[in-house]
Amino acid sequence: MDRISSTALLPEAFQGSRDDITEHIGLIWQQIRAPVIVPLLRSAVFLCLAMSVMLLVEKVYMAVVIIFIKLLGRRPEKKYRWEPMKDDVELGNSAYPMVLVQIPMYNEKEVYQLSIGAACGLSWPSDRIIVQVLDDSTDPVIKDLVELECQRWASKGINIKYEIRDNRKGYKAGALKEGMKHSYVKDCDYVAIFDADFQPEPDFLWRTIPFLLHNPDIGLVQARWKFGFLTNLPSTCLIPHFVLTINPQPACLRNYSMMTILSLVDTYKEIKQARLLFNSDECLMTRMQEMSLDYHFTVEQEVGSSTYAFFGFNGTAGVWRIAALNEAGGWKDRTTVEDMDLAVRASLKGWKFVFLGDLKVKNELPSTFKAYRYQQHRWSCGPANLFRKMLLEIARNKRVSLWKKVHVIYNFFFVRKIVAHIVTFVFYCLVIPATVLVPEVQIPKWGAVYIPSIITLLNAVGTPRSLHLLVFWILFENVMSLHRTKATFIGLLEAGRVNEWVVTEKLGDALKAKIPGKAAKKPRIRIGERLHLLELGVGAFLFFCGCYDVALGKNHYFIYLFLQGIAFFVVGFGHVGTFVPHS
């Protein structure tokens, strides 16, 4: 019997269906290309170029301002009155203002000892400081550990309060708000706030409080973040006022016996032997974070403090005047950036802010991609949502100058919190690749090459030690712009995840203890947690555009497209950040 081909058994219409579908798709593309695709893409190019120019002007402006600040030596101590605290024989310790130190935490098993120990180690008269641990932990084991740690410090003579709630309403803002309602807070003049992974230096209050004490119009003093943390500290280590060797203040010794003071000397020796880990060096992802945050602190915060006396409170490592906090309406949980919300409201009441760039507080950067992604969602969605809620309130305010209102609305919110995220993803990951497929649309060289290069170099000056990682930083920031843009639109539209709050996971030194190097077992891989479909989809699109550019295109964007596509694939397959084993 003659062999019968398979095609002979299929209907004739089906045999040609594949060719027909391809032909129909090509026909539809040709029909909509000229009247629809080309005009839309040209409009997108125009808008993206306009946003790029806005971002460039903002970066150049801040660069010029920061140069003048450095050349003129406009340190906060010269701009505002600042005098070191001195003993008053007649008044005694009552000459020192009462300070509340708040530490909000939630299941912080790895870092709770470090944060509580650092707060209790602040050099300040012992009867003029209250350390308040606001524990929202849901794990009963962790709650017991935190409470036990507070009791241990209380037995050493530290005035520490352990406060819990029966719910997590308002998350961090709710905890801070509840903390301010306790009766003993009424006696306090200032409140210092530290997240659970922050470890202030012992002289923190001596350097910040004088600004608030001698300048009644200042409502906030903000310190800079330093990405490292102490480890190898004994669990029973007593840190407090041993730092008198660094910043001696007789008032701190007044309430301590000679036995206690001698024990502090031994503690000081233990502290000197402790190892300072620089969390920014933990992996390539933390190095990228360091580059972005260093620019934020060395440029954005510095410029805002020096020119407008306004910047966004970072939510930690700062000291508030309680009167300013109350006048602004206290803590509100209407967005996921309760710290920025409070700062904007206080600024509209006329309060000034001071940023101390040379006062650094150690903290931990998120080293897992999951933790970093949740953090960036909160940091991008919250400001956009706050901008939506406060735009008219800022515009109608009559207590601040027009120049300051323009700065807050245009520079602070619109350009930095909205335009920067949107243009990074839409222009560099969608529009530029799309022009490869539609050669009728051209992007001028100044928009595709010169402006991005200048913006990148201006961002990189904050971390000179990482200049050799500039290409990796560009690619990583473009990948993260996918999540930031999505979060920005969620905030602007008040969509489903607008109030999502996921506490950033801290690892402390736990990971290094669990993985002792050569003896470590190969970690289990959960495919669902390692794959990120959005990144893989964008990576496939970029790779397709790169291949098209090599074969048929004339733009010569393929090198960038392949590199950016690889970056999306690397993140999409979960090969970024520190991997934490489940076992």
Phi, psi and omega in degrees: 000136178292144180291131180262123179292150181295329182292335180289337180277349183263149177301148182297325180295324181286329180300324182262007184295321181297314178295324180295317180298314179298319180294320180295317179298317178296323179293317178297318179300317180293327182286323183265348185300303184290313184279339187241300188297311184299310178299319180296316181292323177295321177295319179296319178298315180299313180296318181293321177295321178297316178293324177297319178295318177301315180293321178296314180300319179297316181293317180294319179301313181294325178297317179296316181297316183293327177296315179296322179298316181290319181293320182275353179062043183279069177285150180304327180295336178272329182280324181241160178288129179216122177225139179296147179292139180233153177291145173241114185300319183287315184277335182066220182292340180293348176287343180265135180294153178279129185240132174258132177246116182256134176234093175284137180211157180214106179051048184265064186298322188278339189233359187298324180294320181294316183291317179294318179297319180293321179293319178290342179270004178296132182280104181197149179309130190296332180269006180239022179217139176234124176263122185244112178265114182260096189260111176260018184301141176258347177275114183299329179295315180294320178301317179296321180295317180294316180297319179297320178296320177295320178295323179298317179289326177297324179292343177270003178096008179274136179278088185238137181242131177255114185239135177230164176234165179268006177204171180248029182302127180081357178054231184296317180299320179295321179295315180295321179296315178296323180299329181282352184272350183290148187299323183291344180288336181299336180275354185268145178263326184225156177229124175260137185238131178224126173294168190294341180257012182260139182230094181291151172291152184301333181271015184305311183290326179296334182267337184259317186302320180304328176298316181287324183291320186261355180229095186294348180267356178271128181254340185213138171238120184249135176260168180268157178269144175232127194268076177200166178209152179282140176223177183064026176272138176294145185295334181261015185294131176261112185268336200311216212295027172298341185285006173301337176293337180267314183225077187297127176225108184306330182298333182288336184272348192299328186257017182240142178282166179296326179299315180296318182296320178295324179293332180292331178296315177297321178299319181300321178295321179294320180296319182295332180276349180293152185262130177264110179270135175264100184301335179294339180267008186292321179201174182296326180296321179290330175295321178295319178297320180300319180297317180291315183287326177298320177296319179302315184279315185285338182242296187299309181293321181295316179295316179298320180291319187280328186257323184241355186054032177218139171199168180282126175297135184276003175084354182199166179058038178220161178237125178257144165284122185299327178297321178292318180299316181290319180296328180284352179106005178072191182284138177232144183251027183286343175225176178272005176239066181299332179291315178293322178301312179297319181297316180295315180296320178293322178296321179292342175274359177098002181284146179257154180239148179236132177250127180255096183291337181265001176256107187249139179242126183291140176206177183249132173277145175296126185253358173253144183296324179300313180295317181294321180295317177297319179298314182293328175298314180295317182288341179261320180290317183300307179300321179296319179291322177295321177300317178299318184284329190249001183305307182292323179297319178293315182296326183273350183297138183247001183269343179244160183289159177300321181299320180290322178295319178298318179299314183293314184288309188276301186290305189292311184270299192295309185285310187282323187263343183239301183300315184302318181289313186295313184293327181297315181279308186298316185285307189276339183248348180235305187290309180301313176299323182295328180294340175294323181279340181234082186295347177296336181263122181247144175250124180299149183300325180295332180275328184270337186236303190293310181298312178300324181294317180295314180300318180296316180295321179294326176290327187285343184295340181292335181227079183301329184292346183249019181300327181290350179258015188301317181297317178297321180297316179301310182297318181292318179296323177294322176296313181293336179297337174301310180289322181293320179294315178300316180293324179297315179292325176299318179292318181294323183266355185053052181279191191306313187265022188297326182250022179291129180232112175242119182296132180294124182292132175248140182254339185055227177255015187293321183298318181293330179286328182280333183243088185281029173093243188293332183278357184292140176277154178293122185292149176290143181248123174259112188302318183299330181273339183269336182267135178235104190294325180298314179296319180295323178295313179295322178299319178295319178298315180295320180293321177297316179296323177296317178295320178296321180293322178295318186279315189233345187280169181233003186274338182060037175271358192299328179297311178297316183297319178294316179297315181292323177297318177298320179299317177295321179295318180301314179290319181299327177270006173079020182263057179212144180080184178277132178264123181259119180293150181279336182271000000 
